[in-house]
Amino acid sequence: MTTTDTRARARDAVAAAPVGILPTIEMRDVRRVAGPLLLVEGADSLAFGEVVTVVTDDGSERDGQVLEVDRSRAVVQVLGGTEGIGRANVAVRARFRAAVTGVGTDVLGRVLDGAGRPRDGRPEPTAEAYRPVNGLPLNPVARIHPDQFIETGFSAIDGLNTLVRGQKLPVFTAAGLPAAEVAARIATQARVPGESDEVVVVFAAMGVTRREADFFRDQFAASASGHRNVLLLNLANDPTIERLFTPRVALTLAEYLAFEKHLHVLVILTDVTAYCEALREIAAAREEMPGRRGYPGYMYTDLASLFERAGRVHGSTGSLTQLSVLTMPDGDITHPIPDLTGYITEGQVVLSRDMAGRGVDPPFDVLPSLSRLMNAGVGEGRTRADHRGLADQLYACYARGVEVRRLVSIVGESGLTAEDRRILAFAGRFEEEFVGQGEARRTITQTLDLGWELLSEFEPGELGRVGAEHVARHHRTTARSQP
């Protein structure tokens, strides 16, 4: 009998079983245990992606999923890890279904683990439905182009690299920079100006320490928006394989809330690098051929399967926006993880060690930052008519200031002209006042007014990137708004 026939007979047995009762099919020929993986022979009834139960010799059970099927051989990843599991007296029990998670509005205000189980000591959230955790990328034909502004409270993002509903925008950071604090503040501050509907945040932390987990818990608990947020915590000492499930469970919850409950959902994933390290570890355990720097060759496809689940669709008033935090190994933006992420996403926001060293808080580096969908989310009726031109002018003036700063390192300040000194002073004020806002939360109006105040040092004729009507209305007339 062929493997296909065996699987067909197993499926027929499932179909013929009474409702709620599945036939028990166990495989006990475990040939190898490698990291979180089991190599099982005689697995003719298993299918790719199927959920299984691993029964150990002491009778305890752990969930698993089939990663690979080759004739009668299967590779099973054990979600609880393989510690204490040997080859003898271990059974793999087929469950004949794909990996699913319960979804519903009862998850709001909850703290879950990476697999969607309660971590706050409360009962299991009530599931309104069950959805496969792997999901599917949004159909391009069903997509609506993102064009609605999300206010994060950070001037460097709202004013210069605007986040738009349905966008996927990563935050590139380096070790030691306050990326966790930035992510937590965005999660608690995000809103849609002019709309009564609040933004629902699904926050997934992968591979974090207990200190970081406690920080995120405290931030959400102290926030007035905590009742509409979901926090998934995958700790550093949790099974590696669970780290691969965490963003998928988070996105599955978010898709239900966005496209079936018609809510505006912001998914924050931190840290994508921890996810990719787990992907490399599992690939090594499977003895796969490594790609760049040891990462699997399919890492681009795997990341795309996560990022492409963001967007807006016809038939739903909701939206799913992604903000992913990514720690660049050694601060190298050309490393495979940020490099591949940049190809998939729609821009990036960069945190700079150099800016942090100069005392800028938060240390956003606006020059290498980019939001490719900014133009669709700003302007009259969305933010303000002068937004795009003002952002261009601030960029141009600041870039000139950075060039002068480099010149100073060569010729010294004594060699600068009066014009050079004025531009240099503007760059310093821009970093200290516009980017370095500290703990303050700014509205988009406060951000734009502050930009005009900084530009008041220039004559109207020097502001060639802003329309004349906007210069006439705002230049030298804007009082500084209080945060």
N, C-alpha and C positions, 0 to 999 in steps of 0.2 A: 504494500500500500504506500502511495506517495505521501510526502509531507502535506501537500495540498489537500489530499483526501482526509488525512488525519485531522487537520484543522477544520475542514468542512463538517466532519462527524462531530467534533467537539461543539461547533456552533449549533448544529442541529440538536444536540443534547441540551444546550442552553435554551433553545426555542421551545423544546418540548417540556421543560421543567415547569412545575407549578409557579404561579406568580410569587415573586419574593424569595424563591428558593432556587439556588444555582447548584448544579452538580459539582462535586468535589473532584478535581483532577490535580494530583500532586506529582511533582517531579523531584526525585531524590538523588539524581546522579549529578552532584555538584563536583566539578572537576578542579576548580581553582577559585581561590579567594584573593583578590588583588585590590587593596584600598577599599573603596566602597562598592566594589563590583564582585559579582558571582558569575562564573562561567558554568552554564548548565547544559548537560547533554540530555537527549531524549525529550526535548522541549517542542515537540511537533505541534502542540495545541496552542502555543503562544504566538502573539502577533506583535509587531513593532508598536511601541507606545502604550502597550497594555499595562494596566496596574495589576500587581501580583501581591500575595502575602508570603513573606518569608517566615517559616516556623523553625525556631532554633531547637536544639536538643533538650532544653529545659521547658519547652512548651510555650515560650513567649513568642509574640508575633511582631513583625516589623513590615511596614509598607515598602514596596519596591516598584520599579517601572522597567519595562523591557527597552533597552537601548538599541539592541541589534539582534537580528535573527538571520541565521545562515543554515538552511536545511533544518536539521534537528538540534542545532546548537543555538543557544541564546545567551546574551549578556544582559544581566539584570543589575540595575543600580539599587542599592539598599538605602532608603531615605534616612533610616536611623543609624547608619554606619554599620560596619561589619565587625566591630569589636566584640570579642567573645564568640564569634561564629567560626566553626571549623568545617571541614568537608564532610565529616561523618554526622549522621543523624540530623541533617538539615533538609527541609522540604520547601519547595517553591510551589505555592498553590495558585492556580489560575483563577482570576476573578472576571475575565471576559468583559472588561470595560476600559475605556481610556481614563486617564487621570482627570478628575473633575474637582471642583470646589464649590461650596455653597455660596450663593450671592444673594444680596438683598440689602435693604436700608438699615437692617439691624446691626450691621457692622460699623455704622457711624458712631464715633465716640469710643471705639474699642481699640485695645492693644492686642495684636495677634503675633504669633511667631511666623517664621518664613513660609510655613506650609498652610497658614490660615487658621491655625488652632489658637484658642485663647491663651494669652500670656498675662492677663490682668486679673486672674483668679475668678472671673465671672463665668456664667454658663456659656455653652456654645452658642454663637449667634444664630438666630432663626433664619433658615435658608428659604427664600422665596422660590428659588430655582437652583439647578445645578448646571454648571457650564464647564466645558473642557478648558484646562489651564493653558494649553498651548495656543488656543485661539487661532485667528487667521489675520493676516494683514488686510487693511481696508481695501476694498475694490476701488481702483482709481476712478471708475465711472460713477461710483456712488459718492465720491468725495465732493464736498463743497470747499472752495478755496478759502483758507483762513483770512479773516478781515476784521476781527474784533479784538480790541485792545484789552490786555490784562495788566492791572497796576500792581507792581510788586512792592512799591515803597522805596526802591533804590533809584536814585537819579541816574546812575551810570547805566542802568538797564532801561528804565522807563523813558528817559530822555534821549538816549543815544543808541540803544540796542533793544528796541521795544519787543516785548513778548506778546504774541498774538494767539488767540484761542485756536487750538487745533495744531499748533506748531510743536516741533521737537527741537529744543534748544539746550545743548549741554553747557555745563560750567566746567572749564578746564582749570585745575588747581595743581598745587604741588604740596608735598609733605610739609606739615607745620603751618600751613596757611589756614585761616578760619573758614574753611568751606562748610563745615558742619553748622557753624553759627549762621552763615548766610542762608543755607538751605532751610534751617529751622525758622528764620525770620520770614523768608518768602512764604513758607507753609502757613504761618500764622497771620501774615499781613495781606496776602493776595486778595484782590477784589476786582470786580468789574464796575468801573465808574458809571453812574447813571442807571444802574439796574438794581432791582430789589433782590434778585436771585443771588445767593451767596455762592462763592466758589467752594466746592468740596475738594479736599486734599487727601489723596492716598499716598502716604509717605512710606517708602520701602527702604529700610537700612540693611545693607548686606555686609556681613563680616565685621561688624562693629564690636568694640570692646564694651564691657559692662559700664564703664564710665560714660562712654558715648551714648549707650542705650539709656542710661539714667538721665543724661542731659536732654535727650529727645523727649523722654517721658515727662520731665519737669516742664519743658517748654510748651508741650501740648496741654498739660494739665493747667498751667497758668494762663493759657490763652483763652480769650472769650470765644474763639472759634473752635475750641476743642470738641464740642458736641457734633460738629459736622466733618470731622477729620477721622481718618483711619491710619493707624500706625502699625506697620509690620516690622518686626525686629528679628533679624537673623544674626545671632552672636558669633563671634570669632571661634568659639569652642563648639558651636553647633556642627552637625555633619556637613561636610563640604557639599554633598549633593543637594542638600536643602537650599544652598545658596543659588543654585540654578533654578529652583522652583520659585524663589521669593519674588522676582520681578514679574514672573508669569501669573502668579496668584494675584499680585497687586493689579496688574493690567486687566485681568479677568473681572475682578471686582469693579474696577473703574469703567470698563466697557458696559457692564450692566447698568451702572448708575448713569452713565452718559447717554447711551443710545436706547435704553429701555425705560429709564426713569427721567430722562431729558434734563439732567443736571449738568452744570458746567464743572468738569472735573480736572484738577491739576494733579498729575502723577509726578512725584519727586523720587528719583532713584539715586541712592548713594550707597556704595561707591561702585561705579561700573568697573573699575579696575579690579576690585575684589571679586566681582562676578567673572571677569575674564581669567583671573588666576585660578578660580575653581574650574573653569572650563579647561584650562591647560592641565590641571591636575588630573581631571577625569580622562582626558585624552591620553595622558602618559600612562595611566593605569590600564587603558585599553590597548596600549602599545601602538598607537597610531603614528603615522609619519608626521613629524613636526614641521611647522611652517616657519615664518619669521620669528626669530628669538624664542623658539620653542612653543609658540602658540599654534593651535590647530589651524589648518588651512581653511576651514569653514567658519572661522571666527567672524568674518565679515557677514556671511549669511545669517549666522546665529544672532548677531547684534541687530541686523536688519529686521529679523523676525520679532524683535522687541520694539524697536523704534518706529517701525511702520504701522504699529497699532494705534498711533495717535492720529487725530484728525476730527473733521466734522462730516456728517453724512446727510444725504437727502432723506427727508422723512422724520428727522429728529431735531429738536431745538437744542439738544445738549451738545457738548463738545468734550474732547479728551486732549489735553495738552500735556506734553512731557518736558520736564526739566531734569536733566541727568547730571549728577556730579561725578567728575572723572579725575582722579589723581594721576597726573602724568609722571610715570616712573623717571626719577632723576630730573624732573622738570623738563623733560624732552618732548616737545610738541610733535616731533617726527616719529615718536615711538609708535608701534603698530596699533595700540589701543586708541589714542587720540587721532591718529592718522585715519584709521578706518571709520571711526565715529564721525569725523568731519565730512566724509564722503556721503554718509547716510542722512545726517541731520541738516538743519537749516540755519547754520551759523554756529557761533560759540561765544561764550562770555569767559574772559580769562582773568584769573587772579594772579597777581604778580608778586614774587618775592622781593623784587626791587622796590615796588611801591610800598610793600609792608615795611621794608627797611627804612623808608623815608617817613614812616609814621602815618601813612594814609590808611584810614579805617572806614569802610572795608577797602582792601587793596585791589580794586578793579583796575586793570590795564585796558583802557578803552581803545587804544590804537589797533591791537590785533583782534579785538572783539568785533563781532559782526552778527546782525540779525537779517537774514535774507528776506524775511517776510515783513520787515518793518514798514515798508511803504504801503502795504495793504492794510495796516492797522492804525495809521496815524493820519492826521489831517482834519478838515472840517467835518463835524458830526461824530468824530471818534475821539480825538484828543483836542487839538487846536489847529487852526489853519496855518499858523506859523511854525509848527513843530518840525517838519522836515527841513526847511531852510535854516532854522536855528541850529538844529543838530549838525548840519553840514558846516555851518560857520564856526561852531565850537570846535569841531574836529579839525578844521583847517588852521585855526589860530593855535590850538594846542599842539598840533604837529609842528608848526613853525617854532613854538617854544621848545619842544624836545630837540629840534635840530640846533637851536642856539645853545642849549645845554651841552650838547656834544661838542660844539665849537669851543665852549668855555674850557673843556678838558684839554684842548689843544693850545689855545692862545691866551687863556686866562680872562678874567672879567675885565681887566684893564684894556683889552683890545676890542671891547664891544662898543658899538655905537649906541646912541640914545634910543634908537628904534629897537635894537637888539635887547636892551635892558627892559624896555616896556613889554616886549613879547615874553621875555624870560619871567618877568613878574606875573604876567597873566597865567603862564603855565603853572607857576607855584600856587596862585590863588585857585585856579581850576582844580588842581589836585586836592588842596586842603579844604575847599568849601563845597565844590560841586560833587566830586567823587567821594571825598572823605567826610561823610555826613555823620559818622559815629553811630549812635543808637537811634537817631531820629528817623521817623518815618515820614516821607514826603509824598504829598499828592502830586499828580502830574502838573497841576497848575503851579504849585510851589516850585517844582523842578524847572519848568519853562521860565517862570519869572526870575529865578536865580540865574539862569543862563543869560537872560537879557541884562541883568545887573552886572554880570562879569564883562559883557560886551560893551558896557557903557564907557569903558576906557578908550574905545575906538571911535573914530569919527564915522558918521553915516556913510560917507563915500568909500570907506574901507570895508564895509560889510556887503561885499558883492554877491554872497551866496544866499542872502535873504531878500525876498521881494521888497521893493520900495514901499509898498503899502504897509507891510509889517514893520519895517524900520520906522516909518512915520508914526505908527501907532504905539510901538513898544519901546523904542530906543530912548534911553535917559528918562523915561517916565514911570518905569515899573518900580514900585516900592518893594523892598524885600519881604516876602511872605514868611510868617513864622511857622515852623514845623509844628 
